[in-house]
């Protein structure tokens, strides 16, 4: 499944209740995915467990649609925020951030995050991967969740809704 403009992956996630359409008439496949949207997908994949209380993030209003997903992710060590009590729910999620969050979600699910070998050496932009994301990017590439293009991972690029859908679809089918 390509990471690009694949509506099949979006239909799959929407059809299984993991993702909301961008509107009644659009999937929003080329729109940039936000932290809140991505965490909401993972929260739904985990069965939307009941949450008592809100997160400690100052920029996450407890009345927002994503508040429970953020509280759940923070309580389970899936996200840490930016520091100073900020999370940035409406900020775009980059490809390396997506890999790091998915890696921590996998550990939370008690699934293996062990990866043998260096799966990143063939990418010409390896030096642009943030230190915190090296292990999770290596894992995501090794699991064939992130594929890159033209010998590049493009770790700092914002992930589109279509890319998130394709990566989650691959994750669920592995």
C-alpha positions as CSV (number, residue, x, y, z in Angstrom):
1,X,0.0,0.0,0.0
2,X,1.6,3.3,-1.0
3,X,2.0,6.1,1.6
4,X,0.6,8.6,-0.9
5,X,-3.0,9.4,-1.8
6,X,-4.6,6.0,-1.1
7,X,-8.2,6.4,-0.2
8,X,-8.4,2.6,0.4
9,X,-6.5,3.0,3.6
10,X,-8.6,5.9,4.8
11,X,-11.8,4.0,3.9
12,X,-10.4,1.0,6.0
13,X,-9.7,3.2,9.0
14,X,-13.0,5.1,8.7
15,X,-15.0,1.9,8.1
16,X,-13.5,0.4,11.3
17,X,-14.2,3.4,13.4
18,X,-10.6,4.4,13.9
19,X,-10.7,7.7,12.0
20,X,-13.3,10.3,11.3
21,X,-13.6,11.7,7.7
22,X,-12.5,15.3,7.2
23,X,-16.1,16.2,6.4
24,X,-19.3,14.6,5.2
25,X,-18.1,14.6,1.7
26,X,-14.2,14.4,1.9
27,X,-11.7,12.0,3.3
28,X,-9.1,14.8,3.5
29,X,-6.3,12.4,2.3
30,X,-3.9,15.2,1.5
31,X,-4.5,17.2,4.6
32,X,-1.7,17.2,7.3
33,X,-2.4,15.0,10.2
34,X,-2.3,16.5,13.7
35,X,-1.2,15.0,16.9
36,X,-4.8,14.9,18.1
37,X,-6.0,13.0,15.1
38,X,-3.2,10.5,15.3
39,X,-3.6,9.9,19.0
40,X,-7.4,9.5,18.5
41,X,-6.7,6.7,16.0
42,X,-4.5,4.9,18.5
43,X,-7.0,5.5,21.4
44,X,-9.8,4.0,19.3
45,X,-7.6,1.1,18.3
46,X,-7.2,0.4,22.0
47,X,-11.0,0.3,22.4
48,X,-11.4,3.9,23.7
49,X,-10.8,2.9,27.4
50,X,-12.6,5.0,30.1
51,X,-10.4,7.8,31.4
52,X,-11.0,9.5,34.7
53,X,-9.7,13.1,34.6
54,X,-7.9,15.0,32.0
55,X,-4.2,15.3,31.0
56,X,-1.9,17.8,32.7
57,X,-1.3,19.6,29.4
58,X,-2.2,23.3,29.6
59,X,-3.1,23.5,26.0
60,X,-5.6,20.5,26.0
61,X,-9.0,21.6,27.0
62,X,-10.8,18.8,28.8
63,X,-14.0,19.5,26.7
64,X,-12.3,19.0,23.3
65,X,-13.0,15.8,21.2
66,X,-9.4,14.7,21.6
67,X,-9.0,15.3,25.4
68,X,-9.5,11.6,26.4
69,X,-7.2,10.3,23.7
70,X,-4.4,12.7,24.9
71,X,-5.0,11.9,28.5
72,X,-4.9,8.2,27.7
73,X,-1.7,8.5,25.7
74,X,0.0,10.6,28.4
75,X,-1.1,8.3,31.2
76,X,0.4,5.3,29.3
77,X,3.7,6.9,28.4
78,X,2.9,7.0,24.7
79,X,3.4,10.8,24.5
80,X,5.3,13.3,26.7
81,X,4.5,16.6,25.2
82,X,6.9,19.5,24.5
83,X,7.7,20.3,28.1
84,X,6.5,23.3,30.1
85,X,3.1,21.6,30.3
86,X,2.4,21.9,26.5
87,X,1.3,19.2,24.1
88,X,0.3,21.0,20.8
89,X,-2.7,18.9,19.8
90,X,-3.3,20.8,16.6
91,X,0.3,20.8,15.5
92,X,1.2,18.7,12.5
93,X,2.7,15.3,13.3
94,X,6.0,14.6,11.5
95,X,7.0,11.2,10.1
96,X,9.6,10.7,12.9
97,X,7.1,11.8,15.6
98,X,4.6,9.3,14.1
99,X,7.2,6.5,14.3
100,X,8.2,7.4,17.9
101,X,4.6,7.5,19.1
102,X,3.7,4.2,17.2
103,X,6.8,2.6,18.7
104,X,5.8,3.6,22.2
105,X,2.2,2.5,21.5
106,X,3.5,-0.9,20.5
107,X,5.5,-1.2,23.7
108,X,2.4,-0.2,25.6
109,X,0.5,-3.1,23.9
110,X,3.3,-5.4,25.1
111,X,4.2,-6.3,21.6
112,X,7.8,-6.6,20.5
113,X,9.8,-3.6,19.4
114,X,13.0,-5.5,18.9
115,X,14.6,-4.8,15.6
116,X,17.7,-6.6,14.4
117,X,20.1,-4.7,12.2
118,X,20.4,-1.2,10.8
119,X,17.4,-0.5,8.6
120,X,18.3,3.1,8.0
121,X,21.8,3.0,6.5
122,X,20.5,3.1,2.9
123,X,18.7,6.4,3.4
124,X,20.6,9.5,2.3
125,X,18.9,11.7,4.8
126,X,19.7,9.5,7.8
127,X,21.6,12.4,9.5
128,X,18.4,14.5,9.7
129,X,16.6,12.0,11.9
130,X,16.4,13.3,15.5
131,X,18.3,11.4,18.1
132,X,15.2,10.5,20.0
133,X,13.6,9.0,16.9
134,X,16.5,6.8,15.6
135,X,15.4,3.6,17.3
136,X,11.8,4.1,16.5
137,X,12.5,5.0,12.8
138,X,14.8,1.9,12.5
139,X,11.9,-0.2,13.9
140,X,9.3,1.4,11.7
141,X,11.4,0.9,8.6
142,X,12.2,-2.7,9.6
143,X,8.5,-3.4,10.2
144,X,7.8,-2.0,6.7
145,X,5.6,0.7,8.2
146,X,7.6,3.6,6.8
147,X,9.1,3.1,3.4
148,X,10.6,6.4,2.3
149,X,11.0,7.4,-1.3
150,X,14.0,8.1,-3.6
151,X,16.4,6.9,-0.9
152,X,15.0,9.4,1.6
153,X,13.0,9.0,4.8
154,X,12.0,12.6,5.1
155,X,11.7,12.4,8.9
156,X,10.9,16.1,9.5
157,X,8.1,16.2,6.8
158,X,4.5,16.5,8.1
159,X,2.6,13.3,7.7
160,X,-0.6,13.5,5.7
161,X,-3.9,11.8,6.7
162,X,-3.3,9.3,3.8
163,X,0.2,8.5,5.1
164,X,-1.1,8.0,8.6
165,X,-3.9,5.8,7.3
166,X,-1.4,3.7,5.2
167,X,1.0,3.3,8.1
168,X,-1.7,2.3,10.5
169,X,-3.2,-0.1,7.9
170,X,0.2,-1.8,7.5
171,X,0.6,-1.8,11.3
172,X,-2.7,-3.6,11.8
173,X,-2.0,-6.1,9.1
174,X,1.5,-7.2,10.2
